[in-house]
């Protein structure tokens, strides 16, 4: 018997839906918190406990490198890091942009806002 556990580090201490491309048990099947992502099956989801990234950084005091690959939730996460001033406790931020798989205006508006905010404080964001 295989027991799978899903735990998410993201925005807030909360429970959110985790959507899958294939199934919760598929190896490399792809999963995301973003229902707008085009390559997922919205009917394949489970609820997961999420933990606030800012609380984790606070506990650690400082993070040299933060690598973000959150399958479409990157701008939500980066916005939270900016608005909470958590970016001051992070040396470098690397993230994967999923713009090619999400086409909602909400996503692109938030992306523009985040880029503008980080540019305004001269905090480099490294994309891959």
Phi, psi and omega per residue, in radians:
X1 nan 2.259 3.109
X2 -1.776 2.289 3.075
X3 -1.915 2.163 3.103
X4 -1.855 2.393 3.076
X5 -2.114 2.341 3.079
X6 -2.066 2.283 3.114
X7 -2.425 2.443 -3.004
X8 -2.168 2.305 3.020
X9 -1.884 2.012 -3.032
X10 -2.619 -1.971 -2.925
X11 -1.697 -0.878 -3.030
X12 -2.427 2.806 2.985
X13 -1.303 1.746 -3.078
X14 -2.803 2.972 3.043
X15 -1.809 2.290 3.134
X16 -2.337 2.849 3.067
X17 -1.412 2.409 3.132
X18 -2.014 2.011 -3.037
X19 -1.713 2.550 -3.090
X20 -2.048 2.662 3.055
X21 -1.388 -0.807 -3.086
X22 -1.958 -1.142 3.112
X23 -2.910 2.837 3.110
X24 -1.103 -0.341 -3.106
X25 -1.781 -0.084 -3.126
X26 -1.227 2.319 3.068
X27 -1.314 2.276 -3.096
X28 0.961 0.650 -3.107
X29 -1.434 -0.266 -3.123
X30 1.475 2.371 3.123
X31 -2.692 2.732 -3.090
X32 -2.777 2.800 3.000
X33 -1.552 -0.131 -3.000
X34 -1.685 1.910 3.134
X35 -1.197 -0.316 -3.141
X36 -1.374 -0.211 -3.084
X37 -1.120 2.326 -2.969
X38 -1.324 -0.338 -3.050
X39 -1.788 0.418 3.106
X40 -2.013 2.843 3.042
X41 -1.811 1.893 -3.046
X42 -1.058 -0.389 3.126
X43 -1.406 -0.264 3.106
X44 -1.713 1.684 -3.122
X45 -2.628 2.754 3.009
X46 -2.384 2.825 3.056
X47 -1.584 2.400 -3.139
X48 -2.254 2.627 3.055
X49 -1.430 2.250 3.119
X50 -1.942 2.601 3.102
X51 -2.114 2.468 -3.090
X52 -1.200 2.098 -3.132
X53 -1.052 -0.615 -3.116
X54 -1.154 -0.624 3.085
X55 -1.161 -0.669 3.121
X56 -1.143 -0.801 3.111
X57 -1.082 -0.722 3.100
X58 -1.023 -0.750 3.126
X59 -1.110 -0.625 -3.125
X60 -1.402 -0.277 -3.126
X61 1.353 -0.785 3.109
X62 -2.727 2.478 3.098
X63 -2.114 2.104 3.133
X64 -1.131 -0.880 -3.098
X65 -2.337 2.209 3.039
X66 -1.961 2.083 3.117
X67 -1.883 2.126 -3.054
X68 -1.987 2.099 3.005
X69 -2.413 1.483 -3.004
X70 -2.032 0.453 2.955
X71 0.851 0.881 3.045
X72 1.891 -0.261 3.137
X73 -1.649 0.198 -3.050
X74 -1.045 -0.673 -3.094
X75 -1.351 -0.509 2.989
X76 -1.091 -0.798 -3.126
X77 -1.148 -0.818 3.132
X78 -1.113 -0.641 3.102
X79 -1.115 -0.746 3.105
X80 -1.092 -0.763 3.127
X81 -1.068 -0.696 3.118
X82 -1.205 -0.939 -3.042
X83 -1.110 -0.458 -3.130
X84 -1.619 -0.014 -3.071
X85 1.137 0.273 3.117
X86 -1.131 -0.449 3.115
X87 -0.967 -0.435 3.139
X88 -1.197 -0.297 -3.124
X89 -1.827 0.234 -3.106
X90 -2.206 2.201 3.127
X91 -1.182 -1.097 -3.122
X92 -2.267 2.492 3.110
X93 -2.098 2.090 3.074
X94 -1.976 2.419 3.121
X95 -2.629 2.697 3.045
X96 -1.687 2.287 3.124
X97 -1.630 2.274 -3.110
X98 -1.923 0.502 -3.122
X99 -1.013 -0.459 -3.114
X100 -1.305 -0.156 -3.097
X101 -2.104 0.010 3.120
X102 -2.338 2.247 -3.033
X103 -2.126 0.270 -3.109
X104 -1.342 2.577 3.106
X105 -1.138 -0.578 3.099
X106 -1.022 -0.773 3.137
X107 -1.087 -0.848 -3.085
X108 -1.245 -0.565 3.052
X109 -1.130 -0.752 3.122
X110 -1.169 -0.697 3.093
X111 -1.013 -0.827 3.129
X112 -1.061 -0.763 -3.141
X113 -1.075 -0.810 -3.107
X114 -1.102 -0.815 -3.138
X115 -1.066 -0.770 3.117
X116 -1.067 -0.794 -3.112
X117 -1.105 -0.798 -3.137
X118 -1.197 -0.619 3.056
X119 -1.104 -0.642 -3.096
X120 -1.155 -0.380 3.131
X121 -1.900 0.137 -3.136
X122 0.986 0.662 3.071
X123 -1.771 1.984 -3.102
X124 -1.239 2.346 2.989
X125 -1.941 2.266 -3.101
X126 -1.792 2.068 -3.096
X127 -1.673 2.616 2.936
X128 -2.448 nan nan
